[in-house]
Amino acid sequence: MGYIYNFALQFICIIFIYSLINRRKELYKLVYSSEVKALCVVFALVFAYSLYTGWGGDNKRYQEFVEGGYENFFLLDFFSFEELYVFIAMYTRSFILWKIIVYGSAIFLSIWSIKRLQVDNLITLFSFALIPMSSYGSTRAVLAYSIFLFGYTFLSQNKLYKQAIGLCIVFLSWKAHSSMILPILLTSFTFFKVTKTRMYILLVLFPIMVMLFNKYYLVFLGSSVMDGSISIEKYETYTEGEYATNVSTVGSILRFLFGFVIIPPIYYGMKGMYNKTLDEKYHKICKLSFLMAYISFVIYFSVLDNITFFNRYFTMIPFFLYIVMSGISLEKSVTPNIRKIYMNFVLMYVMIGFMYNLYSNYFV
């Protein structure tokens, strides 16, 4: 019943926003208006969604962690939890309270980030409901993503002290999930301007980056910097153990289609930066999304024979990209028809995923 509950809430959320978009012909407008009521409705549904999880993910392990002895998990569990979650478990000792604090904080920071960037419109909410929403309740990483994104709302400003605050907040996201090491490292490169020369250099360097990754990834994953994040022991377990990702044929097709969800907005965002037509407040998030995709494909084409690492970082991109979707969609090169085709494609992709998960959970 958990899956049906989650399916129903996300479906209601998507249909609610999509109907408003169509009724107001939002995809054909030149400016998107603020949507306070819709924002409250959507994130109320997200909060309700996160409290009862049927998607699976790490939900069961979280319950065992909180109610079955967090001390043992922290010291003995191979995939040990960050100290932040141990601290919350120590004072709540209740799984539902633990979820309220973790996912409630993630939702609060997401709303705050949306308001700070002034993108509280239907396109932002629709982008959030389509993909990021499904991870609430099933992975603690959403709190890390929200902290990281909140930091980027300060980085998007020109004042030096606010950028310093943003960098501190971005770094703190590592304390909420160890996988944040890659986007944190890539953040320094978002301060460089987008030029044609640099894009060509990155393209030429791609095979060299793959070769360097092939040669040094064992050293990198085993380094003291990565210890407890993506250590060499975790790599071996991801590859050979029970946690290794097993991808079905349908899952492979969905993974392929997911690329068409991610690549178009990144392309138009980078194009807008190069043409200087994209609002500057979106630049760093667009650059980060591009760099995340670039590194993800370096991992994909490397000898690292495990889809988990590629999947971990490539599927992380929508959690940052959703907040700049409304800005990207207003680019002059993005016509109303392109907007509509893209949004309908993403909607179709999500619905196919819904049906596949429904089939996997109840008919297999």
Summary of the structure (lengths in Angstrom):
residues: 364
radius of gyration: 20.1
end to end distance: 15.4
largest distance: 55.7
contacts: 1136
relative contact order: 0.11
helix: 76%
strand: 0%
